[in-house]
Amino acid sequence: GMELTDEGQLLLPRAKRILDEMSEAQRLFRKKLEGSLRIGVPDDYDNGRLEAILASFARAHPGVRINATSGCTANFAKQVDEGDLDIAVCSGSEILNGDALQEERIVWAGRSGVEYDLSSKVPLALLERQCWWRNLPIEALNSSNLDHFIAFRCESFSGVCAAISSGIAIGPVPESSLGGNLVELPLTVGLPKLPLLRRYIVTSDQARSEASQSLREAILLHTTSNIQ
């Protein structure tokens, strides 16, 4: 004689999906796999989710040796094509190839409690490397006729976030990087809107082993979210 409430009816399909995902995850990690995998991981993914997936996969499959490289994704797709990487997670404003993983807002960030005077030149923290992150803030500010100067430049994404968090500059970061002293600056202060950050996974045609396919499935299963 028991019936689900209206809230229970809303929850039921989501609960079924969660259980299905848990069963799929258990299936992936029950396989006995061997070999080696070379993985490219973007350094603009700051919440540790990918590293946690790799760690879980490595614990579940001690026979698979994982060699992970974290950094700029600009050349990851080329390295996958040339066989230097087996799998890579790439970032960009567009998905060039591969399977979509996630979309995330890019926000202007500054230090909590600091008031920035954008009526004069905008102090900018710049990611100094040949990728789309470098051009993004400059093109956005130029399109809004906001003058700027480079207050800090660094090849490391974590270094740029640290500089912004210190209060010496502002800059664009993924929303997931916010926290502590690093806060989002409202567009009401005159800053231009930024595009979405899109992440996608690329797998080498030369590395279609069961191990690489299982890791790819695990990343897709645990990372895919907010795809429009």
C-alpha positions in Angstrom: 0.0 0.0 0.0 3.0 2.3 -0.2 3.3 4.8 -3.0 6.1 7.3 -4.0 5.6 10.9 -3.2 5.8 13.5 -6.0 9.4 14.2 -4.9 10.1 10.4 -5.0 8.8 10.2 -8.6 11.1 13.0 -9.6 14.1 11.3 -7.9 13.4 7.8 -9.2 14.8 8.1 -12.8 17.9 9.9 -11.5 18.4 7.2 -8.8 18.2 4.5 -11.6 20.8 6.4 -13.6 23.2 6.6 -10.6 22.8 2.9 -9.9 23.5 2.1 -13.6 26.6 4.3 -13.5 27.8 2.6 -10.4 27.3 -0.9 -12.0 29.2 0.3 -15.1 32.1 1.6 -13.0 32.3 -1.7 -11.1 32.4 -3.5 -14.4 35.2 -1.4 -15.7 37.4 -1.9 -12.6 36.8 -5.7 -12.4 38.6 -6.4 -15.7 42.1 -7.8 -15.4 44.2 -5.5 -17.6 47.9 -5.2 -18.5 50.1 -2.9 -20.5 51.1 0.8 -20.3 49.2 4.0 -21.1 50.5 7.5 -21.8 48.0 10.1 -20.7 47.8 13.8 -21.3 46.0 15.8 -18.7 45.2 19.6 -18.9 46.7 21.7 -16.1 43.6 24.1 -16.3 41.6 21.3 -14.7 42.1 22.2 -11.1 39.7 20.1 -9.1 41.7 16.9 -9.2 38.9 14.9 -10.7 41.0 13.4 -13.5 43.9 12.6 -11.2 41.4 10.8 -8.9 40.1 8.7 -11.8 43.7 7.8 -12.8 44.6 6.9 -9.3 41.4 4.7 -8.9 42.1 3.0 -12.3 45.8 2.3 -11.3 44.7 0.8 -8.0 42.1 -1.4 -9.7 44.5 -2.5 -12.5 48.1 -2.8 -11.0 49.1 -4.6 -14.2 48.7 -1.3 -16.2 51.5 1.2 -15.9 50.3 4.8 -16.3 52.5 7.6 -17.5 50.6 10.9 -17.1 51.7 14.3 -18.4 50.0 17.4 -17.2 50.3 20.7 -19.0 49.2 22.8 -21.9 46.9 20.8 -24.2 47.7 22.8 -27.4 49.8 19.9 -28.8 48.0 17.0 -27.1 45.9 16.1 -30.2 49.0 16.2 -32.4 50.9 14.0 -29.9 48.0 11.5 -29.9 47.9 11.5 -33.8 51.7 10.9 -33.9 51.5 8.1 -31.3 53.4 9.9 -28.5 50.3 9.8 -26.3 47.6 7.1 -26.1 44.8 9.2 -24.5 44.6 13.0 -23.9 42.0 15.3 -22.4 42.1 18.6 -24.2 40.7 22.0 -23.5 39.5 24.8 -25.8 36.6 27.1 -26.7 35.7 24.5 -29.4 35.8 20.7 -29.6 38.1 20.0 -32.5 37.9 16.2 -32.4 37.2 13.4 -30.0 34.4 12.9 -27.5 32.9 15.8 -25.5 33.5 15.6 -21.7 32.4 18.8 -20.1 31.5 22.4 -20.5 32.4 24.9 -17.8 32.1 28.7 -17.4 35.2 30.8 -17.7 35.1 33.7 -15.3 37.1 36.8 -14.6 38.8 36.2 -11.2 40.5 38.5 -8.7 41.3 38.5 -5.0 38.5 38.6 -2.5 38.2 42.0 -0.8 40.2 43.9 -3.4 38.5 46.7 -5.4 39.9 46.9 -8.9 39.8 50.2 -10.7 39.1 49.2 -14.3 38.5 52.8 -15.5 42.3 52.9 -16.1 44.5 50.1 -17.4 43.4 46.6 -16.3 46.2 44.7 -14.5 46.3 41.3 -16.3 47.8 37.9 -15.3 48.7 36.3 -18.6 49.3 32.6 -19.3 52.5 33.0 -21.4 52.4 30.1 -23.8 51.2 29.3 -27.3 47.6 28.3 -26.7 44.2 29.8 -26.7 44.3 30.7 -23.0 47.0 33.4 -23.8 44.9 35.2 -26.5 41.5 34.9 -24.7 41.8 37.8 -22.2 43.6 40.1 -24.5 41.0 39.7 -27.3 38.1 40.0 -24.8 39.4 43.2 -23.3 40.2 44.7 -26.8 36.7 43.9 -28.0 35.3 45.9 -25.1 37.8 48.8 -25.5 39.4 48.1 -22.1 43.1 49.0 -22.0 45.3 46.7 -20.1 48.9 46.0 -19.0 50.6 42.7 -18.2 51.1 42.7 -14.5 52.2 39.0 -14.3 53.0 36.4 -16.9 53.8 32.7 -16.3 53.8 29.4 -18.3 52.1 27.6 -15.4 48.3 27.8 -15.0 48.7 27.3 -11.2 51.2 30.2 -11.2 48.6 32.5 -12.9 46.0 31.5 -10.4 48.4 32.2 -7.5 49.1 35.7 -8.9 45.5 36.5 -9.2 44.8 35.2 -5.7 47.5 37.5 -4.4 45.7 40.5 -5.7 48.3 41.8 -8.1 46.2 41.1 -11.2 43.0 39.8 -12.6 42.5 37.1 -15.3 40.2 34.4 -16.7 40.0 31.0 -15.0 37.7 28.0 -15.1 34.9 28.3 -12.6 36.1 25.2 -10.8 39.4 27.0 -10.0 37.6 29.5 -7.7 38.0 29.1 -4.0 39.9 30.7 -1.0 41.0 34.2 -2.0 40.2 33.5 -5.7 36.7 34.9 -6.4 34.7 35.7 -9.5 34.5 39.3 -10.5 31.0 40.5 -11.7 30.6 41.6 -15.2 28.8 44.7 -13.8 32.2 46.3 -13.2 32.6 46.5 -17.0 34.4 43.3 -17.9 33.3 41.4 -21.1 31.6 38.0 -21.0 33.9 35.1 -21.7 33.2 31.9 -23.8 32.6 28.5 -22.3 35.5 26.2 -21.7 35.0 22.8 -23.5 36.9 19.7 -22.6 37.1 16.6 -24.8 39.0 13.3 -24.9 41.1 12.1 -27.8 42.2 8.5 -28.2 45.0 7.2 -30.5 43.9 4.9 -33.3 47.2 3.1 -32.7 46.4 2.4 -29.0 43.0 0.6 -29.2 44.0 -1.8 -26.4 41.5 -3.0 -23.9 43.3 -1.0 -21.2 43.1 2.2 -23.2 39.4 1.7 -24.0 38.6 0.9 -20.3 40.4 4.0 -19.1 38.6 6.1 -21.8 35.3 4.7 -20.7 36.1 5.5 -17.0 37.0 9.1 -17.8 33.8 9.5 -19.9 31.7 7.9 -17.2 33.0 10.0 -14.3 33.7 13.3 -16.1 31.0 13.9 -18.6 28.7 16.7 -17.3 26.9 19.9 -18.3 27.2 19.1 -22.1 24.8 21.2 -24.0 
